[in-house]
Amino acid sequence: MEVVSANPQMIWVEVEPAEVIRVGSVVGVDTATPLEGVQPIPVAAGASNTTNKDIPFGVVVGTNNTAENEEFDSTNKCAIITQVAAGAVYGATKQYTGVGGPYSRNDPQAFVKIALIDPTTILRARIFNAAVGTAPTAVAVSTTSGGDGIGCSTAAVDVAPIANFATMYIRSGANAGVYRTLTSTSTTAHTWLKAVKSEIAIGDTLVAINGLRPYGLSKCQFDAEALYIDCSAALTSDNFHIDVVRLDLSVAGNEYVDFRFNADNFCSTRG
């Protein structure tokens, strides 16, 4: 992910013991068993993450690895840094570059540079289907329908949508470029409230993204490293609440959403 708000404040923070952190991850401090350092925020547990209550603190934009010690995650296609175990800092010989802020340049441990997050920060997240590089599934219409979608059927989309919390984008056909919020809960039969201009025809293609509206309060789930939004997640019990400001599904393989974390996510003692 990346921060797209203008001029976010940057700080250096320690990495939690024995943790691996990726550039682009949303990180926070574990609220259950706080340790020295940050970790990727875990996948949401409970509605609006009310079970975990992990608070987003920043997005990783860099590490203090030296050029000789650079690490790369070929699966997630990003730079990483690996922290030693808590007791292993003593006597450590690995070299790091200097860090900013109040920290000693002689402290032999992993740090990351983060862009801070608050409820007004706008982030951009790529949308993938359970893995970096796997695009949301585009499906073809197999049954024609009128403008409201009644009778429209396709091959299965990635996951059953939550009514009124999912967006359809029509990729081809007479209605290409149109977004609609789905009222249906089926992976193959789709309806929406506001009609489109023309008939939905056999062979028209569309994508359907669960949880995300074109704007406003939405639901989502991140991957285990908090790098992207996972469009395969059911979201019926576990989700983050976010406020979408831009949803762009126009380019296959480059789907993304600009959003801010709903203020719910910053309350550590909520119910």
C-alpha positions in Angstrom: 0.0 0.0 0.0 1.0 3.6 -0.2 -0.1 6.9 1.4 -1.4 9.3 -1.3 -2.3 12.2 1.1 0.0 15.2 0.6 3.1 15.4 2.8 2.6 12.6 5.4 4.9 12.8 8.4 7.7 10.2 8.4 9.3 8.6 11.4 11.7 5.7 12.1 10.5 2.8 14.4 11.9 -0.4 15.6 10.7 -3.8 14.2 9.2 -6.2 16.7 11.6 -9.1 17.7 11.9 -11.9 15.1 9.5 -10.1 12.8 9.8 -9.8 9.0 8.3 -6.6 7.6 7.7 -5.6 4.0 7.8 -2.2 2.4 4.2 -1.3 1.7 2.8 -3.0 4.8 0.4 -1.3 7.2 2.0 -1.7 10.6 1.0 -1.1 14.2 1.9 -2.1 17.7 0.3 -5.3 19.0 -2.4 -4.3 21.5 -2.7 -7.7 23.1 1.0 -8.4 24.0 2.8 -5.1 23.3 6.5 -5.7 22.4 9.3 -3.3 21.4 8.6 -2.5 17.8 5.9 -2.7 15.1 4.4 -5.5 13.1 2.1 -5.8 10.1 -1.5 -5.4 11.4 -3.1 -8.9 11.5 -6.1 -9.7 9.4 -9.3 -8.3 10.9 -11.1 -10.4 13.5 -14.6 -9.4 14.3 -16.8 -6.7 12.6 -14.6 -3.6 12.2 -11.8 -5.6 13.8 -13.5 -5.4 17.2 -11.8 -8.6 18.4 -8.2 -7.7 17.5 -8.5 -4.0 17.9 -5.1 -3.5 16.3 -4.6 0.2 15.5 -3.0 1.2 12.2 0.1 3.4 12.9 1.8 3.8 9.5 2.8 2.4 6.1 6.3 1.2 5.6 8.2 3.2 3.0 11.8 2.1 3.7 14.2 0.1 5.9 17.6 0.6 7.4 19.2 -2.4 5.6 22.5 -1.5 4.0 22.9 -2.1 0.2 24.9 -5.2 1.0 22.1 -6.6 3.2 19.1 -5.8 1.0 16.4 -8.5 1.1 13.6 -9.0 -1.4 10.3 -11.0 -1.1 9.8 -12.5 -4.6 6.3 -13.7 -3.8 5.0 -10.3 -2.7 7.4 -8.4 -5.0 8.7 -6.0 -2.4 11.8 -5.2 -0.2 11.8 -6.7 3.3 13.8 -6.5 6.6 14.2 -9.2 9.2 14.5 -8.4 12.9 16.7 -10.6 15.2 15.2 -12.3 18.2 14.9 -10.1 21.4 18.1 -11.6 23.0 20.1 -11.6 19.8 20.7 -7.8 19.6 23.5 -8.3 22.2 26.7 -9.1 20.2 25.0 -8.7 16.9 27.3 -8.0 14.0 25.0 -7.3 11.1 25.4 -3.8 9.7 22.6 -1.3 9.2 22.5 2.2 7.8 21.8 5.2 10.1 18.3 6.0 11.2 16.6 9.3 11.9 15.1 10.6 15.1 16.4 10.0 18.6 17.9 6.5 18.0 21.5 5.6 18.2 23.3 4.9 14.9 25.1 2.1 16.8 22.0 0.1 17.7 22.4 -3.1 15.7 18.7 -3.8 15.0 16.2 -3.5 12.2 14.2 -0.3 11.8 11.6 0.8 9.3 10.6 4.2 8.1 6.9 4.7 8.1 4.4 7.3 6.8 2.1 7.9 9.7 -1.7 7.2 9.5 -4.6 9.0 11.2 -8.3 9.0 10.4 -7.8 11.6 7.6 -5.0 9.9 5.8 -5.8 8.6 2.3 -4.1 5.4 1.3 -4.1 3.5 -2.0 -4.4 -0.3 -1.9 -4.2 -2.7 -4.8 -7.0 -5.3 -5.0 -5.9 -8.8 -5.6 -7.6 -12.2 -5.4 -5.7 -13.9 -2.5 -2.2 -13.3 -3.9 -0.1 -10.4 -5.3 -0.5 -10.3 -9.1 -3.8 -12.3 -9.2 -6.4 -10.0 -10.5 -10.1 -10.1 -9.5 -12.0 -12.5 -11.7 -13.7 -11.0 -14.8 -16.8 -13.0 -15.8 -18.9 -13.0 -18.9 -22.7 -12.7 -19.0 -24.5 -15.9 -20.0 -28.1 -14.7 -19.7 -29.5 -11.4 -20.9 -31.4 -9.0 -18.6 -32.9 -5.6 -18.4 -31.3 -2.6 -16.9 -31.8 -3.6 -13.3 -30.0 -6.9 -13.7 -32.9 -9.2 -12.9 -32.2 -12.4 -14.8 -28.5 -11.6 -15.3 -26.3 -14.5 -14.7 -22.5 -15.1 -15.2 -19.8 -17.6 -14.2 -19.0 -17.3 -10.5 -17.3 -14.2 -9.3 -14.6 -14.5 -6.5 -16.9 -14.6 -3.5 -20.6 -14.1 -2.7 -21.2 -10.4 -2.2 -22.8 -8.8 0.8 -26.0 -7.0 -0.3 -25.4 -3.3 -0.7 -21.7 -3.7 0.2 -20.3 -4.8 -3.2 -19.6 -3.1 -6.5 -20.0 -4.3 -10.0 -18.0 -2.7 -12.8 -19.0 -3.5 -16.4 -15.9 -4.0 -18.5 -17.4 -4.5 -22.0 -20.7 -4.1 -23.9 -23.1 -1.2 -24.3 -22.8 -0.3 -20.6 -19.0 -0.5 -20.4 -17.5 1.8 -17.7 -20.6 1.8 -15.5 -20.4 1.1 -11.7 -23.3 -0.2 -9.7 -23.7 -1.3 -6.1 -25.0 -4.9 -6.0 -28.2 -5.8 -4.0 -27.7 -9.5 -4.7 -25.8 -12.1 -2.6 -25.1 -14.7 -5.3 -21.8 -15.4 -7.0 -23.7 -16.0 -10.3 -27.0 -14.1 -10.3 -26.6 -10.3 -10.0 -29.0 -7.5 -9.3 -28.6 -3.8 -8.6 -31.0 -1.0 -7.6 -30.3 1.7 -10.1 -30.9 0.6 -13.7 -28.2 0.9 -16.4 -29.0 2.5 -19.7 -29.0 -0.5 -22.0 -29.8 -4.2 -22.0 -27.2 -6.5 -20.4 -26.2 -8.8 -23.3 -24.7 -12.2 -23.5 -20.9 -11.9 -23.7 -20.7 -8.6 -21.8 -18.0 -8.8 -19.1 -17.9 -7.5 -15.5 -16.1 -7.7 -12.2 -17.7 -7.7 -8.8 -15.7 -6.7 -5.7 -17.2 -7.7 -2.3 -17.3 -5.1 0.5 -16.2 -2.1 -1.4 -18.6 0.7 -2.5 -17.6 3.3 -5.1 -17.4 5.7 -2.1 -18.3 5.9 1.5 -18.4 3.4 4.3 -17.2 0.0 3.1 -15.7 -3.3 4.4 -12.5 -5.1 3.5 -9.9 -7.6 4.5 -6.2 -7.4 4.0 -3.7 -10.2 3.4 -1.6 -11.6 6.2 1.2 -9.0 5.5 -1.3 -6.0 5.2 0.0 -5.3 1.7 -3.3 -5.4 -0.3 -7.0 -5.8 -0.2 -8.1 -9.4 -0.7 -11.2 -9.6 -2.8 -11.7 -13.3 -2.0 -12.6 -12.5 1.6 -16.2 -13.2 2.7 -16.4 -10.3 5.1 -19.5 -11.6 6.8 -17.9 -11.8 10.3 -14.4 -10.4 10.0 -13.5 -7.1 8.3 -12.1 -3.7 8.6 -14.3 -0.7 8.2 -12.9 1.9 5.7 -14.2 5.0 3.9 -13.7 4.7 0.2 -12.9 7.9 -1.7 -12.1 6.3 -5.1 -12.6 2.8 -6.5 -11.0 2.1 -9.8 -11.8 -1.2 -11.5 -11.2 -0.1 -15.0 -7.9 -1.8 -15.8 -7.6 -5.6 -15.4 -4.7 -6.4 -13.1 -4.4 -2.9 -11.8 -7.6 -2.5 -9.8 -7.2 -0.3 -6.7 -9.0 1.7 -4.1 -8.2 5.0 -2.4 -9.5 5.0 1.2 -9.1 6.2 4.7 -9.4 4.0 7.8 -12.8 4.6 9.5 -12.3 6.2 12.9 -13.5 3.0 14.5 -10.0 1.5 13.8 -8.3 4.0 16.1 -10.2 3.2 19.3 -8.4 0.6 21.4 -11.0 0.2 24.1 -14.1 -0.1 21.9 -16.6 -2.9 22.4 
